[in-house]
Amino acid sequence: MKTVITFGTYDLFHIGHLRILARAKELGDRLVVGVSTDELNFSKKGINPVFSLAERMEILRAIACVDEVFPEESLELKGEYIRFYKADVLVMGDDWRGKFDCYKSLCEVVYLPRTEGISTTKIKNYIGKMTSDSL
């Protein structure tokens, strides 16, 4: 059995998230997804996710191509997560190209193209603009 692992915040779940997860699953038999904790997300981006970790994990568990979900507590633990889940492939979006090559000694590293024109940040900015325009 070939295990694929990927990581993300998955806040405001959108079609780009779904597409990259589906493409990741095509690379193996089992897809394991690490979801950034609220604290990790705040430390990376300086903002809290809209939805709680529990809600984001519940959404991911409901997706047919996802086999297992766990909380990602630290960026520095990626190697440990890869070993723990016995991952054969690490998948990340191509906006991270080269940044995870250090894990090539543990597994294959694949960078998949993101869905063009959509991102959680763009959605949040759009909602913020629409809210401020209506005030």
Legacy VTK file of the C-alpha trace (Angstrom):
# vtk DataFile Version 3.0
C-alpha trace
ASCII
DATASET POLYDATA
POINTS 135 float
0.000 0.000 0.000
1.370 3.410 -1.026
0.700 6.228 1.458
0.544 9.893 0.448
0.733 12.667 3.032
-0.059 16.352 2.662
-0.539 19.343 4.936
-2.563 22.530 4.999
-4.857 24.827 6.926
-7.962 24.098 4.790
-9.807 27.142 6.087
-12.838 28.227 4.019
-12.657 24.931 2.135
-12.897 25.566 -1.612
-12.560 23.820 -4.996
-8.772 24.333 -5.027
-8.490 22.332 -1.815
-10.673 19.567 -3.219
-8.719 19.353 -6.474
-5.286 19.147 -4.864
-6.504 16.470 -2.436
-8.001 14.432 -5.287
-4.753 14.713 -7.298
-2.718 13.761 -4.217
-4.842 10.642 -3.699
-4.185 9.595 -7.318
-0.495 9.210 -6.368
-1.176 6.390 -3.903
-3.640 4.127 -2.144
-4.040 6.031 1.126
-4.192 9.804 1.680
-3.266 11.196 5.093
-3.867 14.905 5.712
-2.235 17.047 8.389
-4.340 20.066 9.321
-2.550 23.068 10.819
-3.708 23.742 14.360
-5.150 27.165 15.129
-1.948 28.033 17.015
0.308 26.921 14.146
-1.766 28.875 11.644
-1.558 32.013 13.800
2.218 31.629 14.131
2.571 31.270 10.309
0.103 33.901 9.124
-0.657 36.143 12.096
-4.390 35.424 11.857
-6.670 32.737 13.178
-8.608 30.491 10.809
-12.312 31.257 10.365
-13.214 27.679 11.306
-11.816 25.798 14.295
-9.407 22.895 13.939
-12.166 20.450 14.910
-14.480 21.824 12.212
-11.768 21.806 9.539
-10.823 18.228 10.422
-14.484 17.159 10.279
-14.826 18.662 6.792
-11.726 16.785 5.597
-12.870 13.484 7.117
-16.085 13.768 5.060
-14.191 13.908 1.758
-14.127 10.573 -0.045
-10.474 10.727 -1.146
-9.182 11.442 2.395
-8.416 8.358 4.460
-6.997 9.860 7.647
-6.726 13.313 9.220
-4.517 14.526 12.070
-3.605 17.874 13.658
-0.288 19.350 12.494
1.138 21.068 15.557
4.524 22.171 14.235
6.202 22.753 10.884
9.381 21.277 12.350
7.652 17.912 12.916
6.934 17.170 9.238
9.675 14.532 9.150
8.218 12.875 12.236
4.739 12.869 10.686
6.148 11.344 7.473
7.824 8.569 9.487
4.843 7.993 11.815
2.362 7.564 8.952
4.926 5.644 6.860
4.376 8.024 3.956
5.843 7.115 0.586
4.970 10.478 -0.993
4.768 14.021 0.398
2.524 16.301 -1.669
2.538 20.089 -1.393
1.267 22.910 -3.585
3.758 24.225 -6.129
3.883 27.567 -4.315
6.139 25.648 -1.885
8.390 24.269 -4.658
11.815 23.331 -3.294
10.992 24.119 0.336
10.347 20.501 1.279
13.112 18.840 -0.739
14.879 18.156 2.580
12.414 15.255 3.050
13.505 13.448 -0.130
15.592 11.081 2.006
12.359 9.966 3.724
9.954 9.829 0.782
9.228 11.114 -2.695
8.343 14.829 -2.701
5.804 16.055 -5.258
4.674 19.649 -5.821
1.272 19.899 -7.492
-0.008 23.011 -9.288
-2.560 25.009 -7.343
-5.938 25.788 -8.874
-5.411 29.063 -10.673
-7.346 32.106 -9.511
-8.541 30.802 -6.138
-7.090 30.953 -2.652
-8.414 31.292 0.866
-6.611 34.630 1.179
-8.352 35.945 -1.948
-11.724 34.781 -0.613
-11.114 36.467 2.753
-10.003 39.677 1.043
-13.084 39.626 -1.207
-15.416 39.094 1.752
-13.660 41.885 3.643
-14.025 44.251 0.684
-17.704 43.372 0.234
-18.326 43.927 3.947
-16.546 47.292 4.020
-18.306 48.422 0.809
-21.701 47.730 2.354
-20.971 49.768 5.507
LINES 1 136
135 0 1 2 3 4 5 6 7 8 9 10 11 12 13 14 15 16 17 18 19 20 21 22 23 24 25 26 27 28 29 30 31 32 33 34 35 36 37 38 39 40 41 42 43 44 45 46 47 48 49 50 51 52 53 54 55 56 57 58 59 60 61 62 63 64 65 66 67 68 69 70 71 72 73 74 75 76 77 78 79 80 81 82 83 84 85 86 87 88 89 90 91 92 93 94 95 96 97 98 99 100 101 102 103 104 105 106 107 108 109 110 111 112 113 114 115 116 117 118 119 120 121 122 123 124 125 126 127 128 129 130 131 132 133 134
